[in-house]
Amino acid sequence: MTFGRYVLVAVVAFAAALAAVLLARTWLAPPPRVESQVHALLHEKLDLDPAQEARIHQLEQGFAARRAALEAEMRADNQRMARAIETEHGYGPQVAAAVDRTHHVMGRLQKETLQHIFAMRGVLRPDQAAQFDAAIVKALTQPAR
């Protein structure tokens, strides 16, 4: 076996291992989303009046559509990254560009999520907002599982 084949086998093995880790982290054992924890707090623990319920429901519907679009963009970016890895067999300019694009979309999703959380907070009374803030801080600072 030539040196080039060893390198190719090593790169393919690394890519397969990376894909397996990403797959496991994404689909097999995803951590609860902060917005899922917030949703449970809003609808189960805070005493929302009907007007608050209606406004939060409207906010959640709008955010769900934006989140779905960004997640679809991330899936497309993953496909582009896979093609770039397949083409370059290493960390080349196409792979780097695909990584940068993925990080950009992830950042947009994080910003949209935070804007959504603050929009929902704006619907709450001061006593509810205090509980909401404490739950957000806890969700964001709890140790990873």
C-alpha positions in Angstrom: 0.0 0.0 0.0 1.4 3.4 -0.9 1.7 6.4 1.4 -1.1 8.2 -0.5 -3.5 5.3 0.2 -2.7 5.4 3.9 -3.5 9.1 3.9 -6.7 8.5 2.0 -7.8 5.7 4.4 -7.0 8.0 7.4 -9.0 10.9 5.9 -12.0 8.7 5.1 -11.9 7.1 8.6 -11.7 10.6 10.2 -14.7 11.8 8.1 -16.7 8.7 9.0 -15.9 9.1 12.7 -16.9 12.8 12.6 -20.1 12.0 10.8 -21.0 9.3 13.4 -20.4 11.8 16.3 -22.5 14.5 14.6 -25.3 11.9 13.9 -25.3 10.7 17.5 -25.3 14.2 18.9 -28.0 15.4 16.6 -30.5 12.5 16.4 -29.8 9.9 19.0 -29.6 11.9 22.2 -30.4 15.6 21.6 -30.4 17.7 24.7 -33.7 19.4 25.5 -33.9 22.7 23.6 -34.0 25.8 25.8 -37.2 26.8 23.9 -38.8 23.5 24.9 -38.1 24.2 28.5 -39.4 27.7 28.1 -42.5 26.4 26.5 -43.2 24.0 29.4 -42.7 26.9 31.9 -45.0 29.2 30.0 -47.9 26.7 29.5 -47.6 24.7 32.7 -46.2 26.9 35.5 -47.1 30.5 34.8 -50.7 31.5 35.2 -51.2 33.1 31.8 -54.4 34.9 31.0 -56.2 34.2 27.7 -54.8 37.3 26.0 -51.2 36.2 27.0 -51.9 32.7 25.8 -53.1 34.0 22.4 -50.2 36.3 21.9 -47.6 33.7 22.9 -49.2 31.2 20.6 -48.9 33.7 17.8 -45.3 34.3 18.6 -44.6 30.5 18.8 -46.2 29.9 15.4 -44.1 32.6 13.7 -40.9 31.3 15.3 -41.6 27.7 14.4 -41.7 28.7 10.7 -38.5 30.7 10.9 -36.7 27.9 12.9 -37.9 25.3 10.3 -36.5 27.4 7.5 -33.1 27.8 9.2 -32.9 24.1 10.1 -33.6 23.3 6.4 -30.7 25.7 5.5 -28.4 23.9 7.9 -29.3 20.5 6.4 -28.5 21.9 3.0 -25.2 23.2 4.3 -24.4 19.8 5.7 -24.9 18.3 2.2 -22.6 21.0 0.7 -20.0 20.2 3.4 -20.2 16.5 2.6 -19.7 17.2 -1.1 -16.7 19.4 -0.2 -15.1 16.8 2.0 -15.7 14.2 -0.7 -14.0 16.5 -3.3 -11.1 17.8 -1.3 -10.3 14.9 1.0 -9.1 17.4 3.6 -9.6 20.8 5.1 -9.5 22.8 1.9 -11.1 26.0 0.8 -14.5 24.4 -0.1 -14.7 22.7 3.3 -13.7 25.9 5.1 -16.4 27.8 3.2 -19.0 25.2 4.1 -18.0 25.3 7.8 -18.2 29.1 7.8 -21.7 29.0 6.1 -22.9 26.5 8.6 -21.7 28.6 11.5 -23.4 31.6 10.1 -26.7 29.9 9.9 -26.3 28.5 13.4 -25.6 32.0 14.6 -28.8 33.3 12.9 -30.8 30.5 14.5 -29.4 31.4 17.9 -30.2 35.1 17.4 -33.7 34.3 16.2 -34.2 32.0 19.3 -33.1 34.8 21.7 -35.3 37.4 19.9 -38.3 34.9 20.2 -37.6 34.4 23.9 -37.4 38.1 24.6 -40.6 38.7 22.6 -42.4 36.1 24.7 -41.0 37.7 27.9 -42.5 41.0 26.7 -46.0 39.5 27.0 -45.5 38.6 30.7 -46.4 40.5 33.9 -43.4 41.4 36.1 -44.0 38.5 38.5 -44.1 36.1 35.6 -41.1 37.6 33.9 -39.0 37.1 37.1 -39.8 33.3 37.0 -39.2 33.3 33.3 -35.8 34.9 33.7 -34.8 32.4 36.4 -35.8 29.5 34.2 -33.9 30.9 31.2 -30.7 31.4 33.2 -31.0 27.9 34.7 -31.6 26.3 31.2 -28.6 28.1 29.8 -26.2 27.4 32.7 -27.1 23.8 33.6 -24.3 21.3 32.9 -24.3 19.4 29.7 -25.7 15.9 29.9 
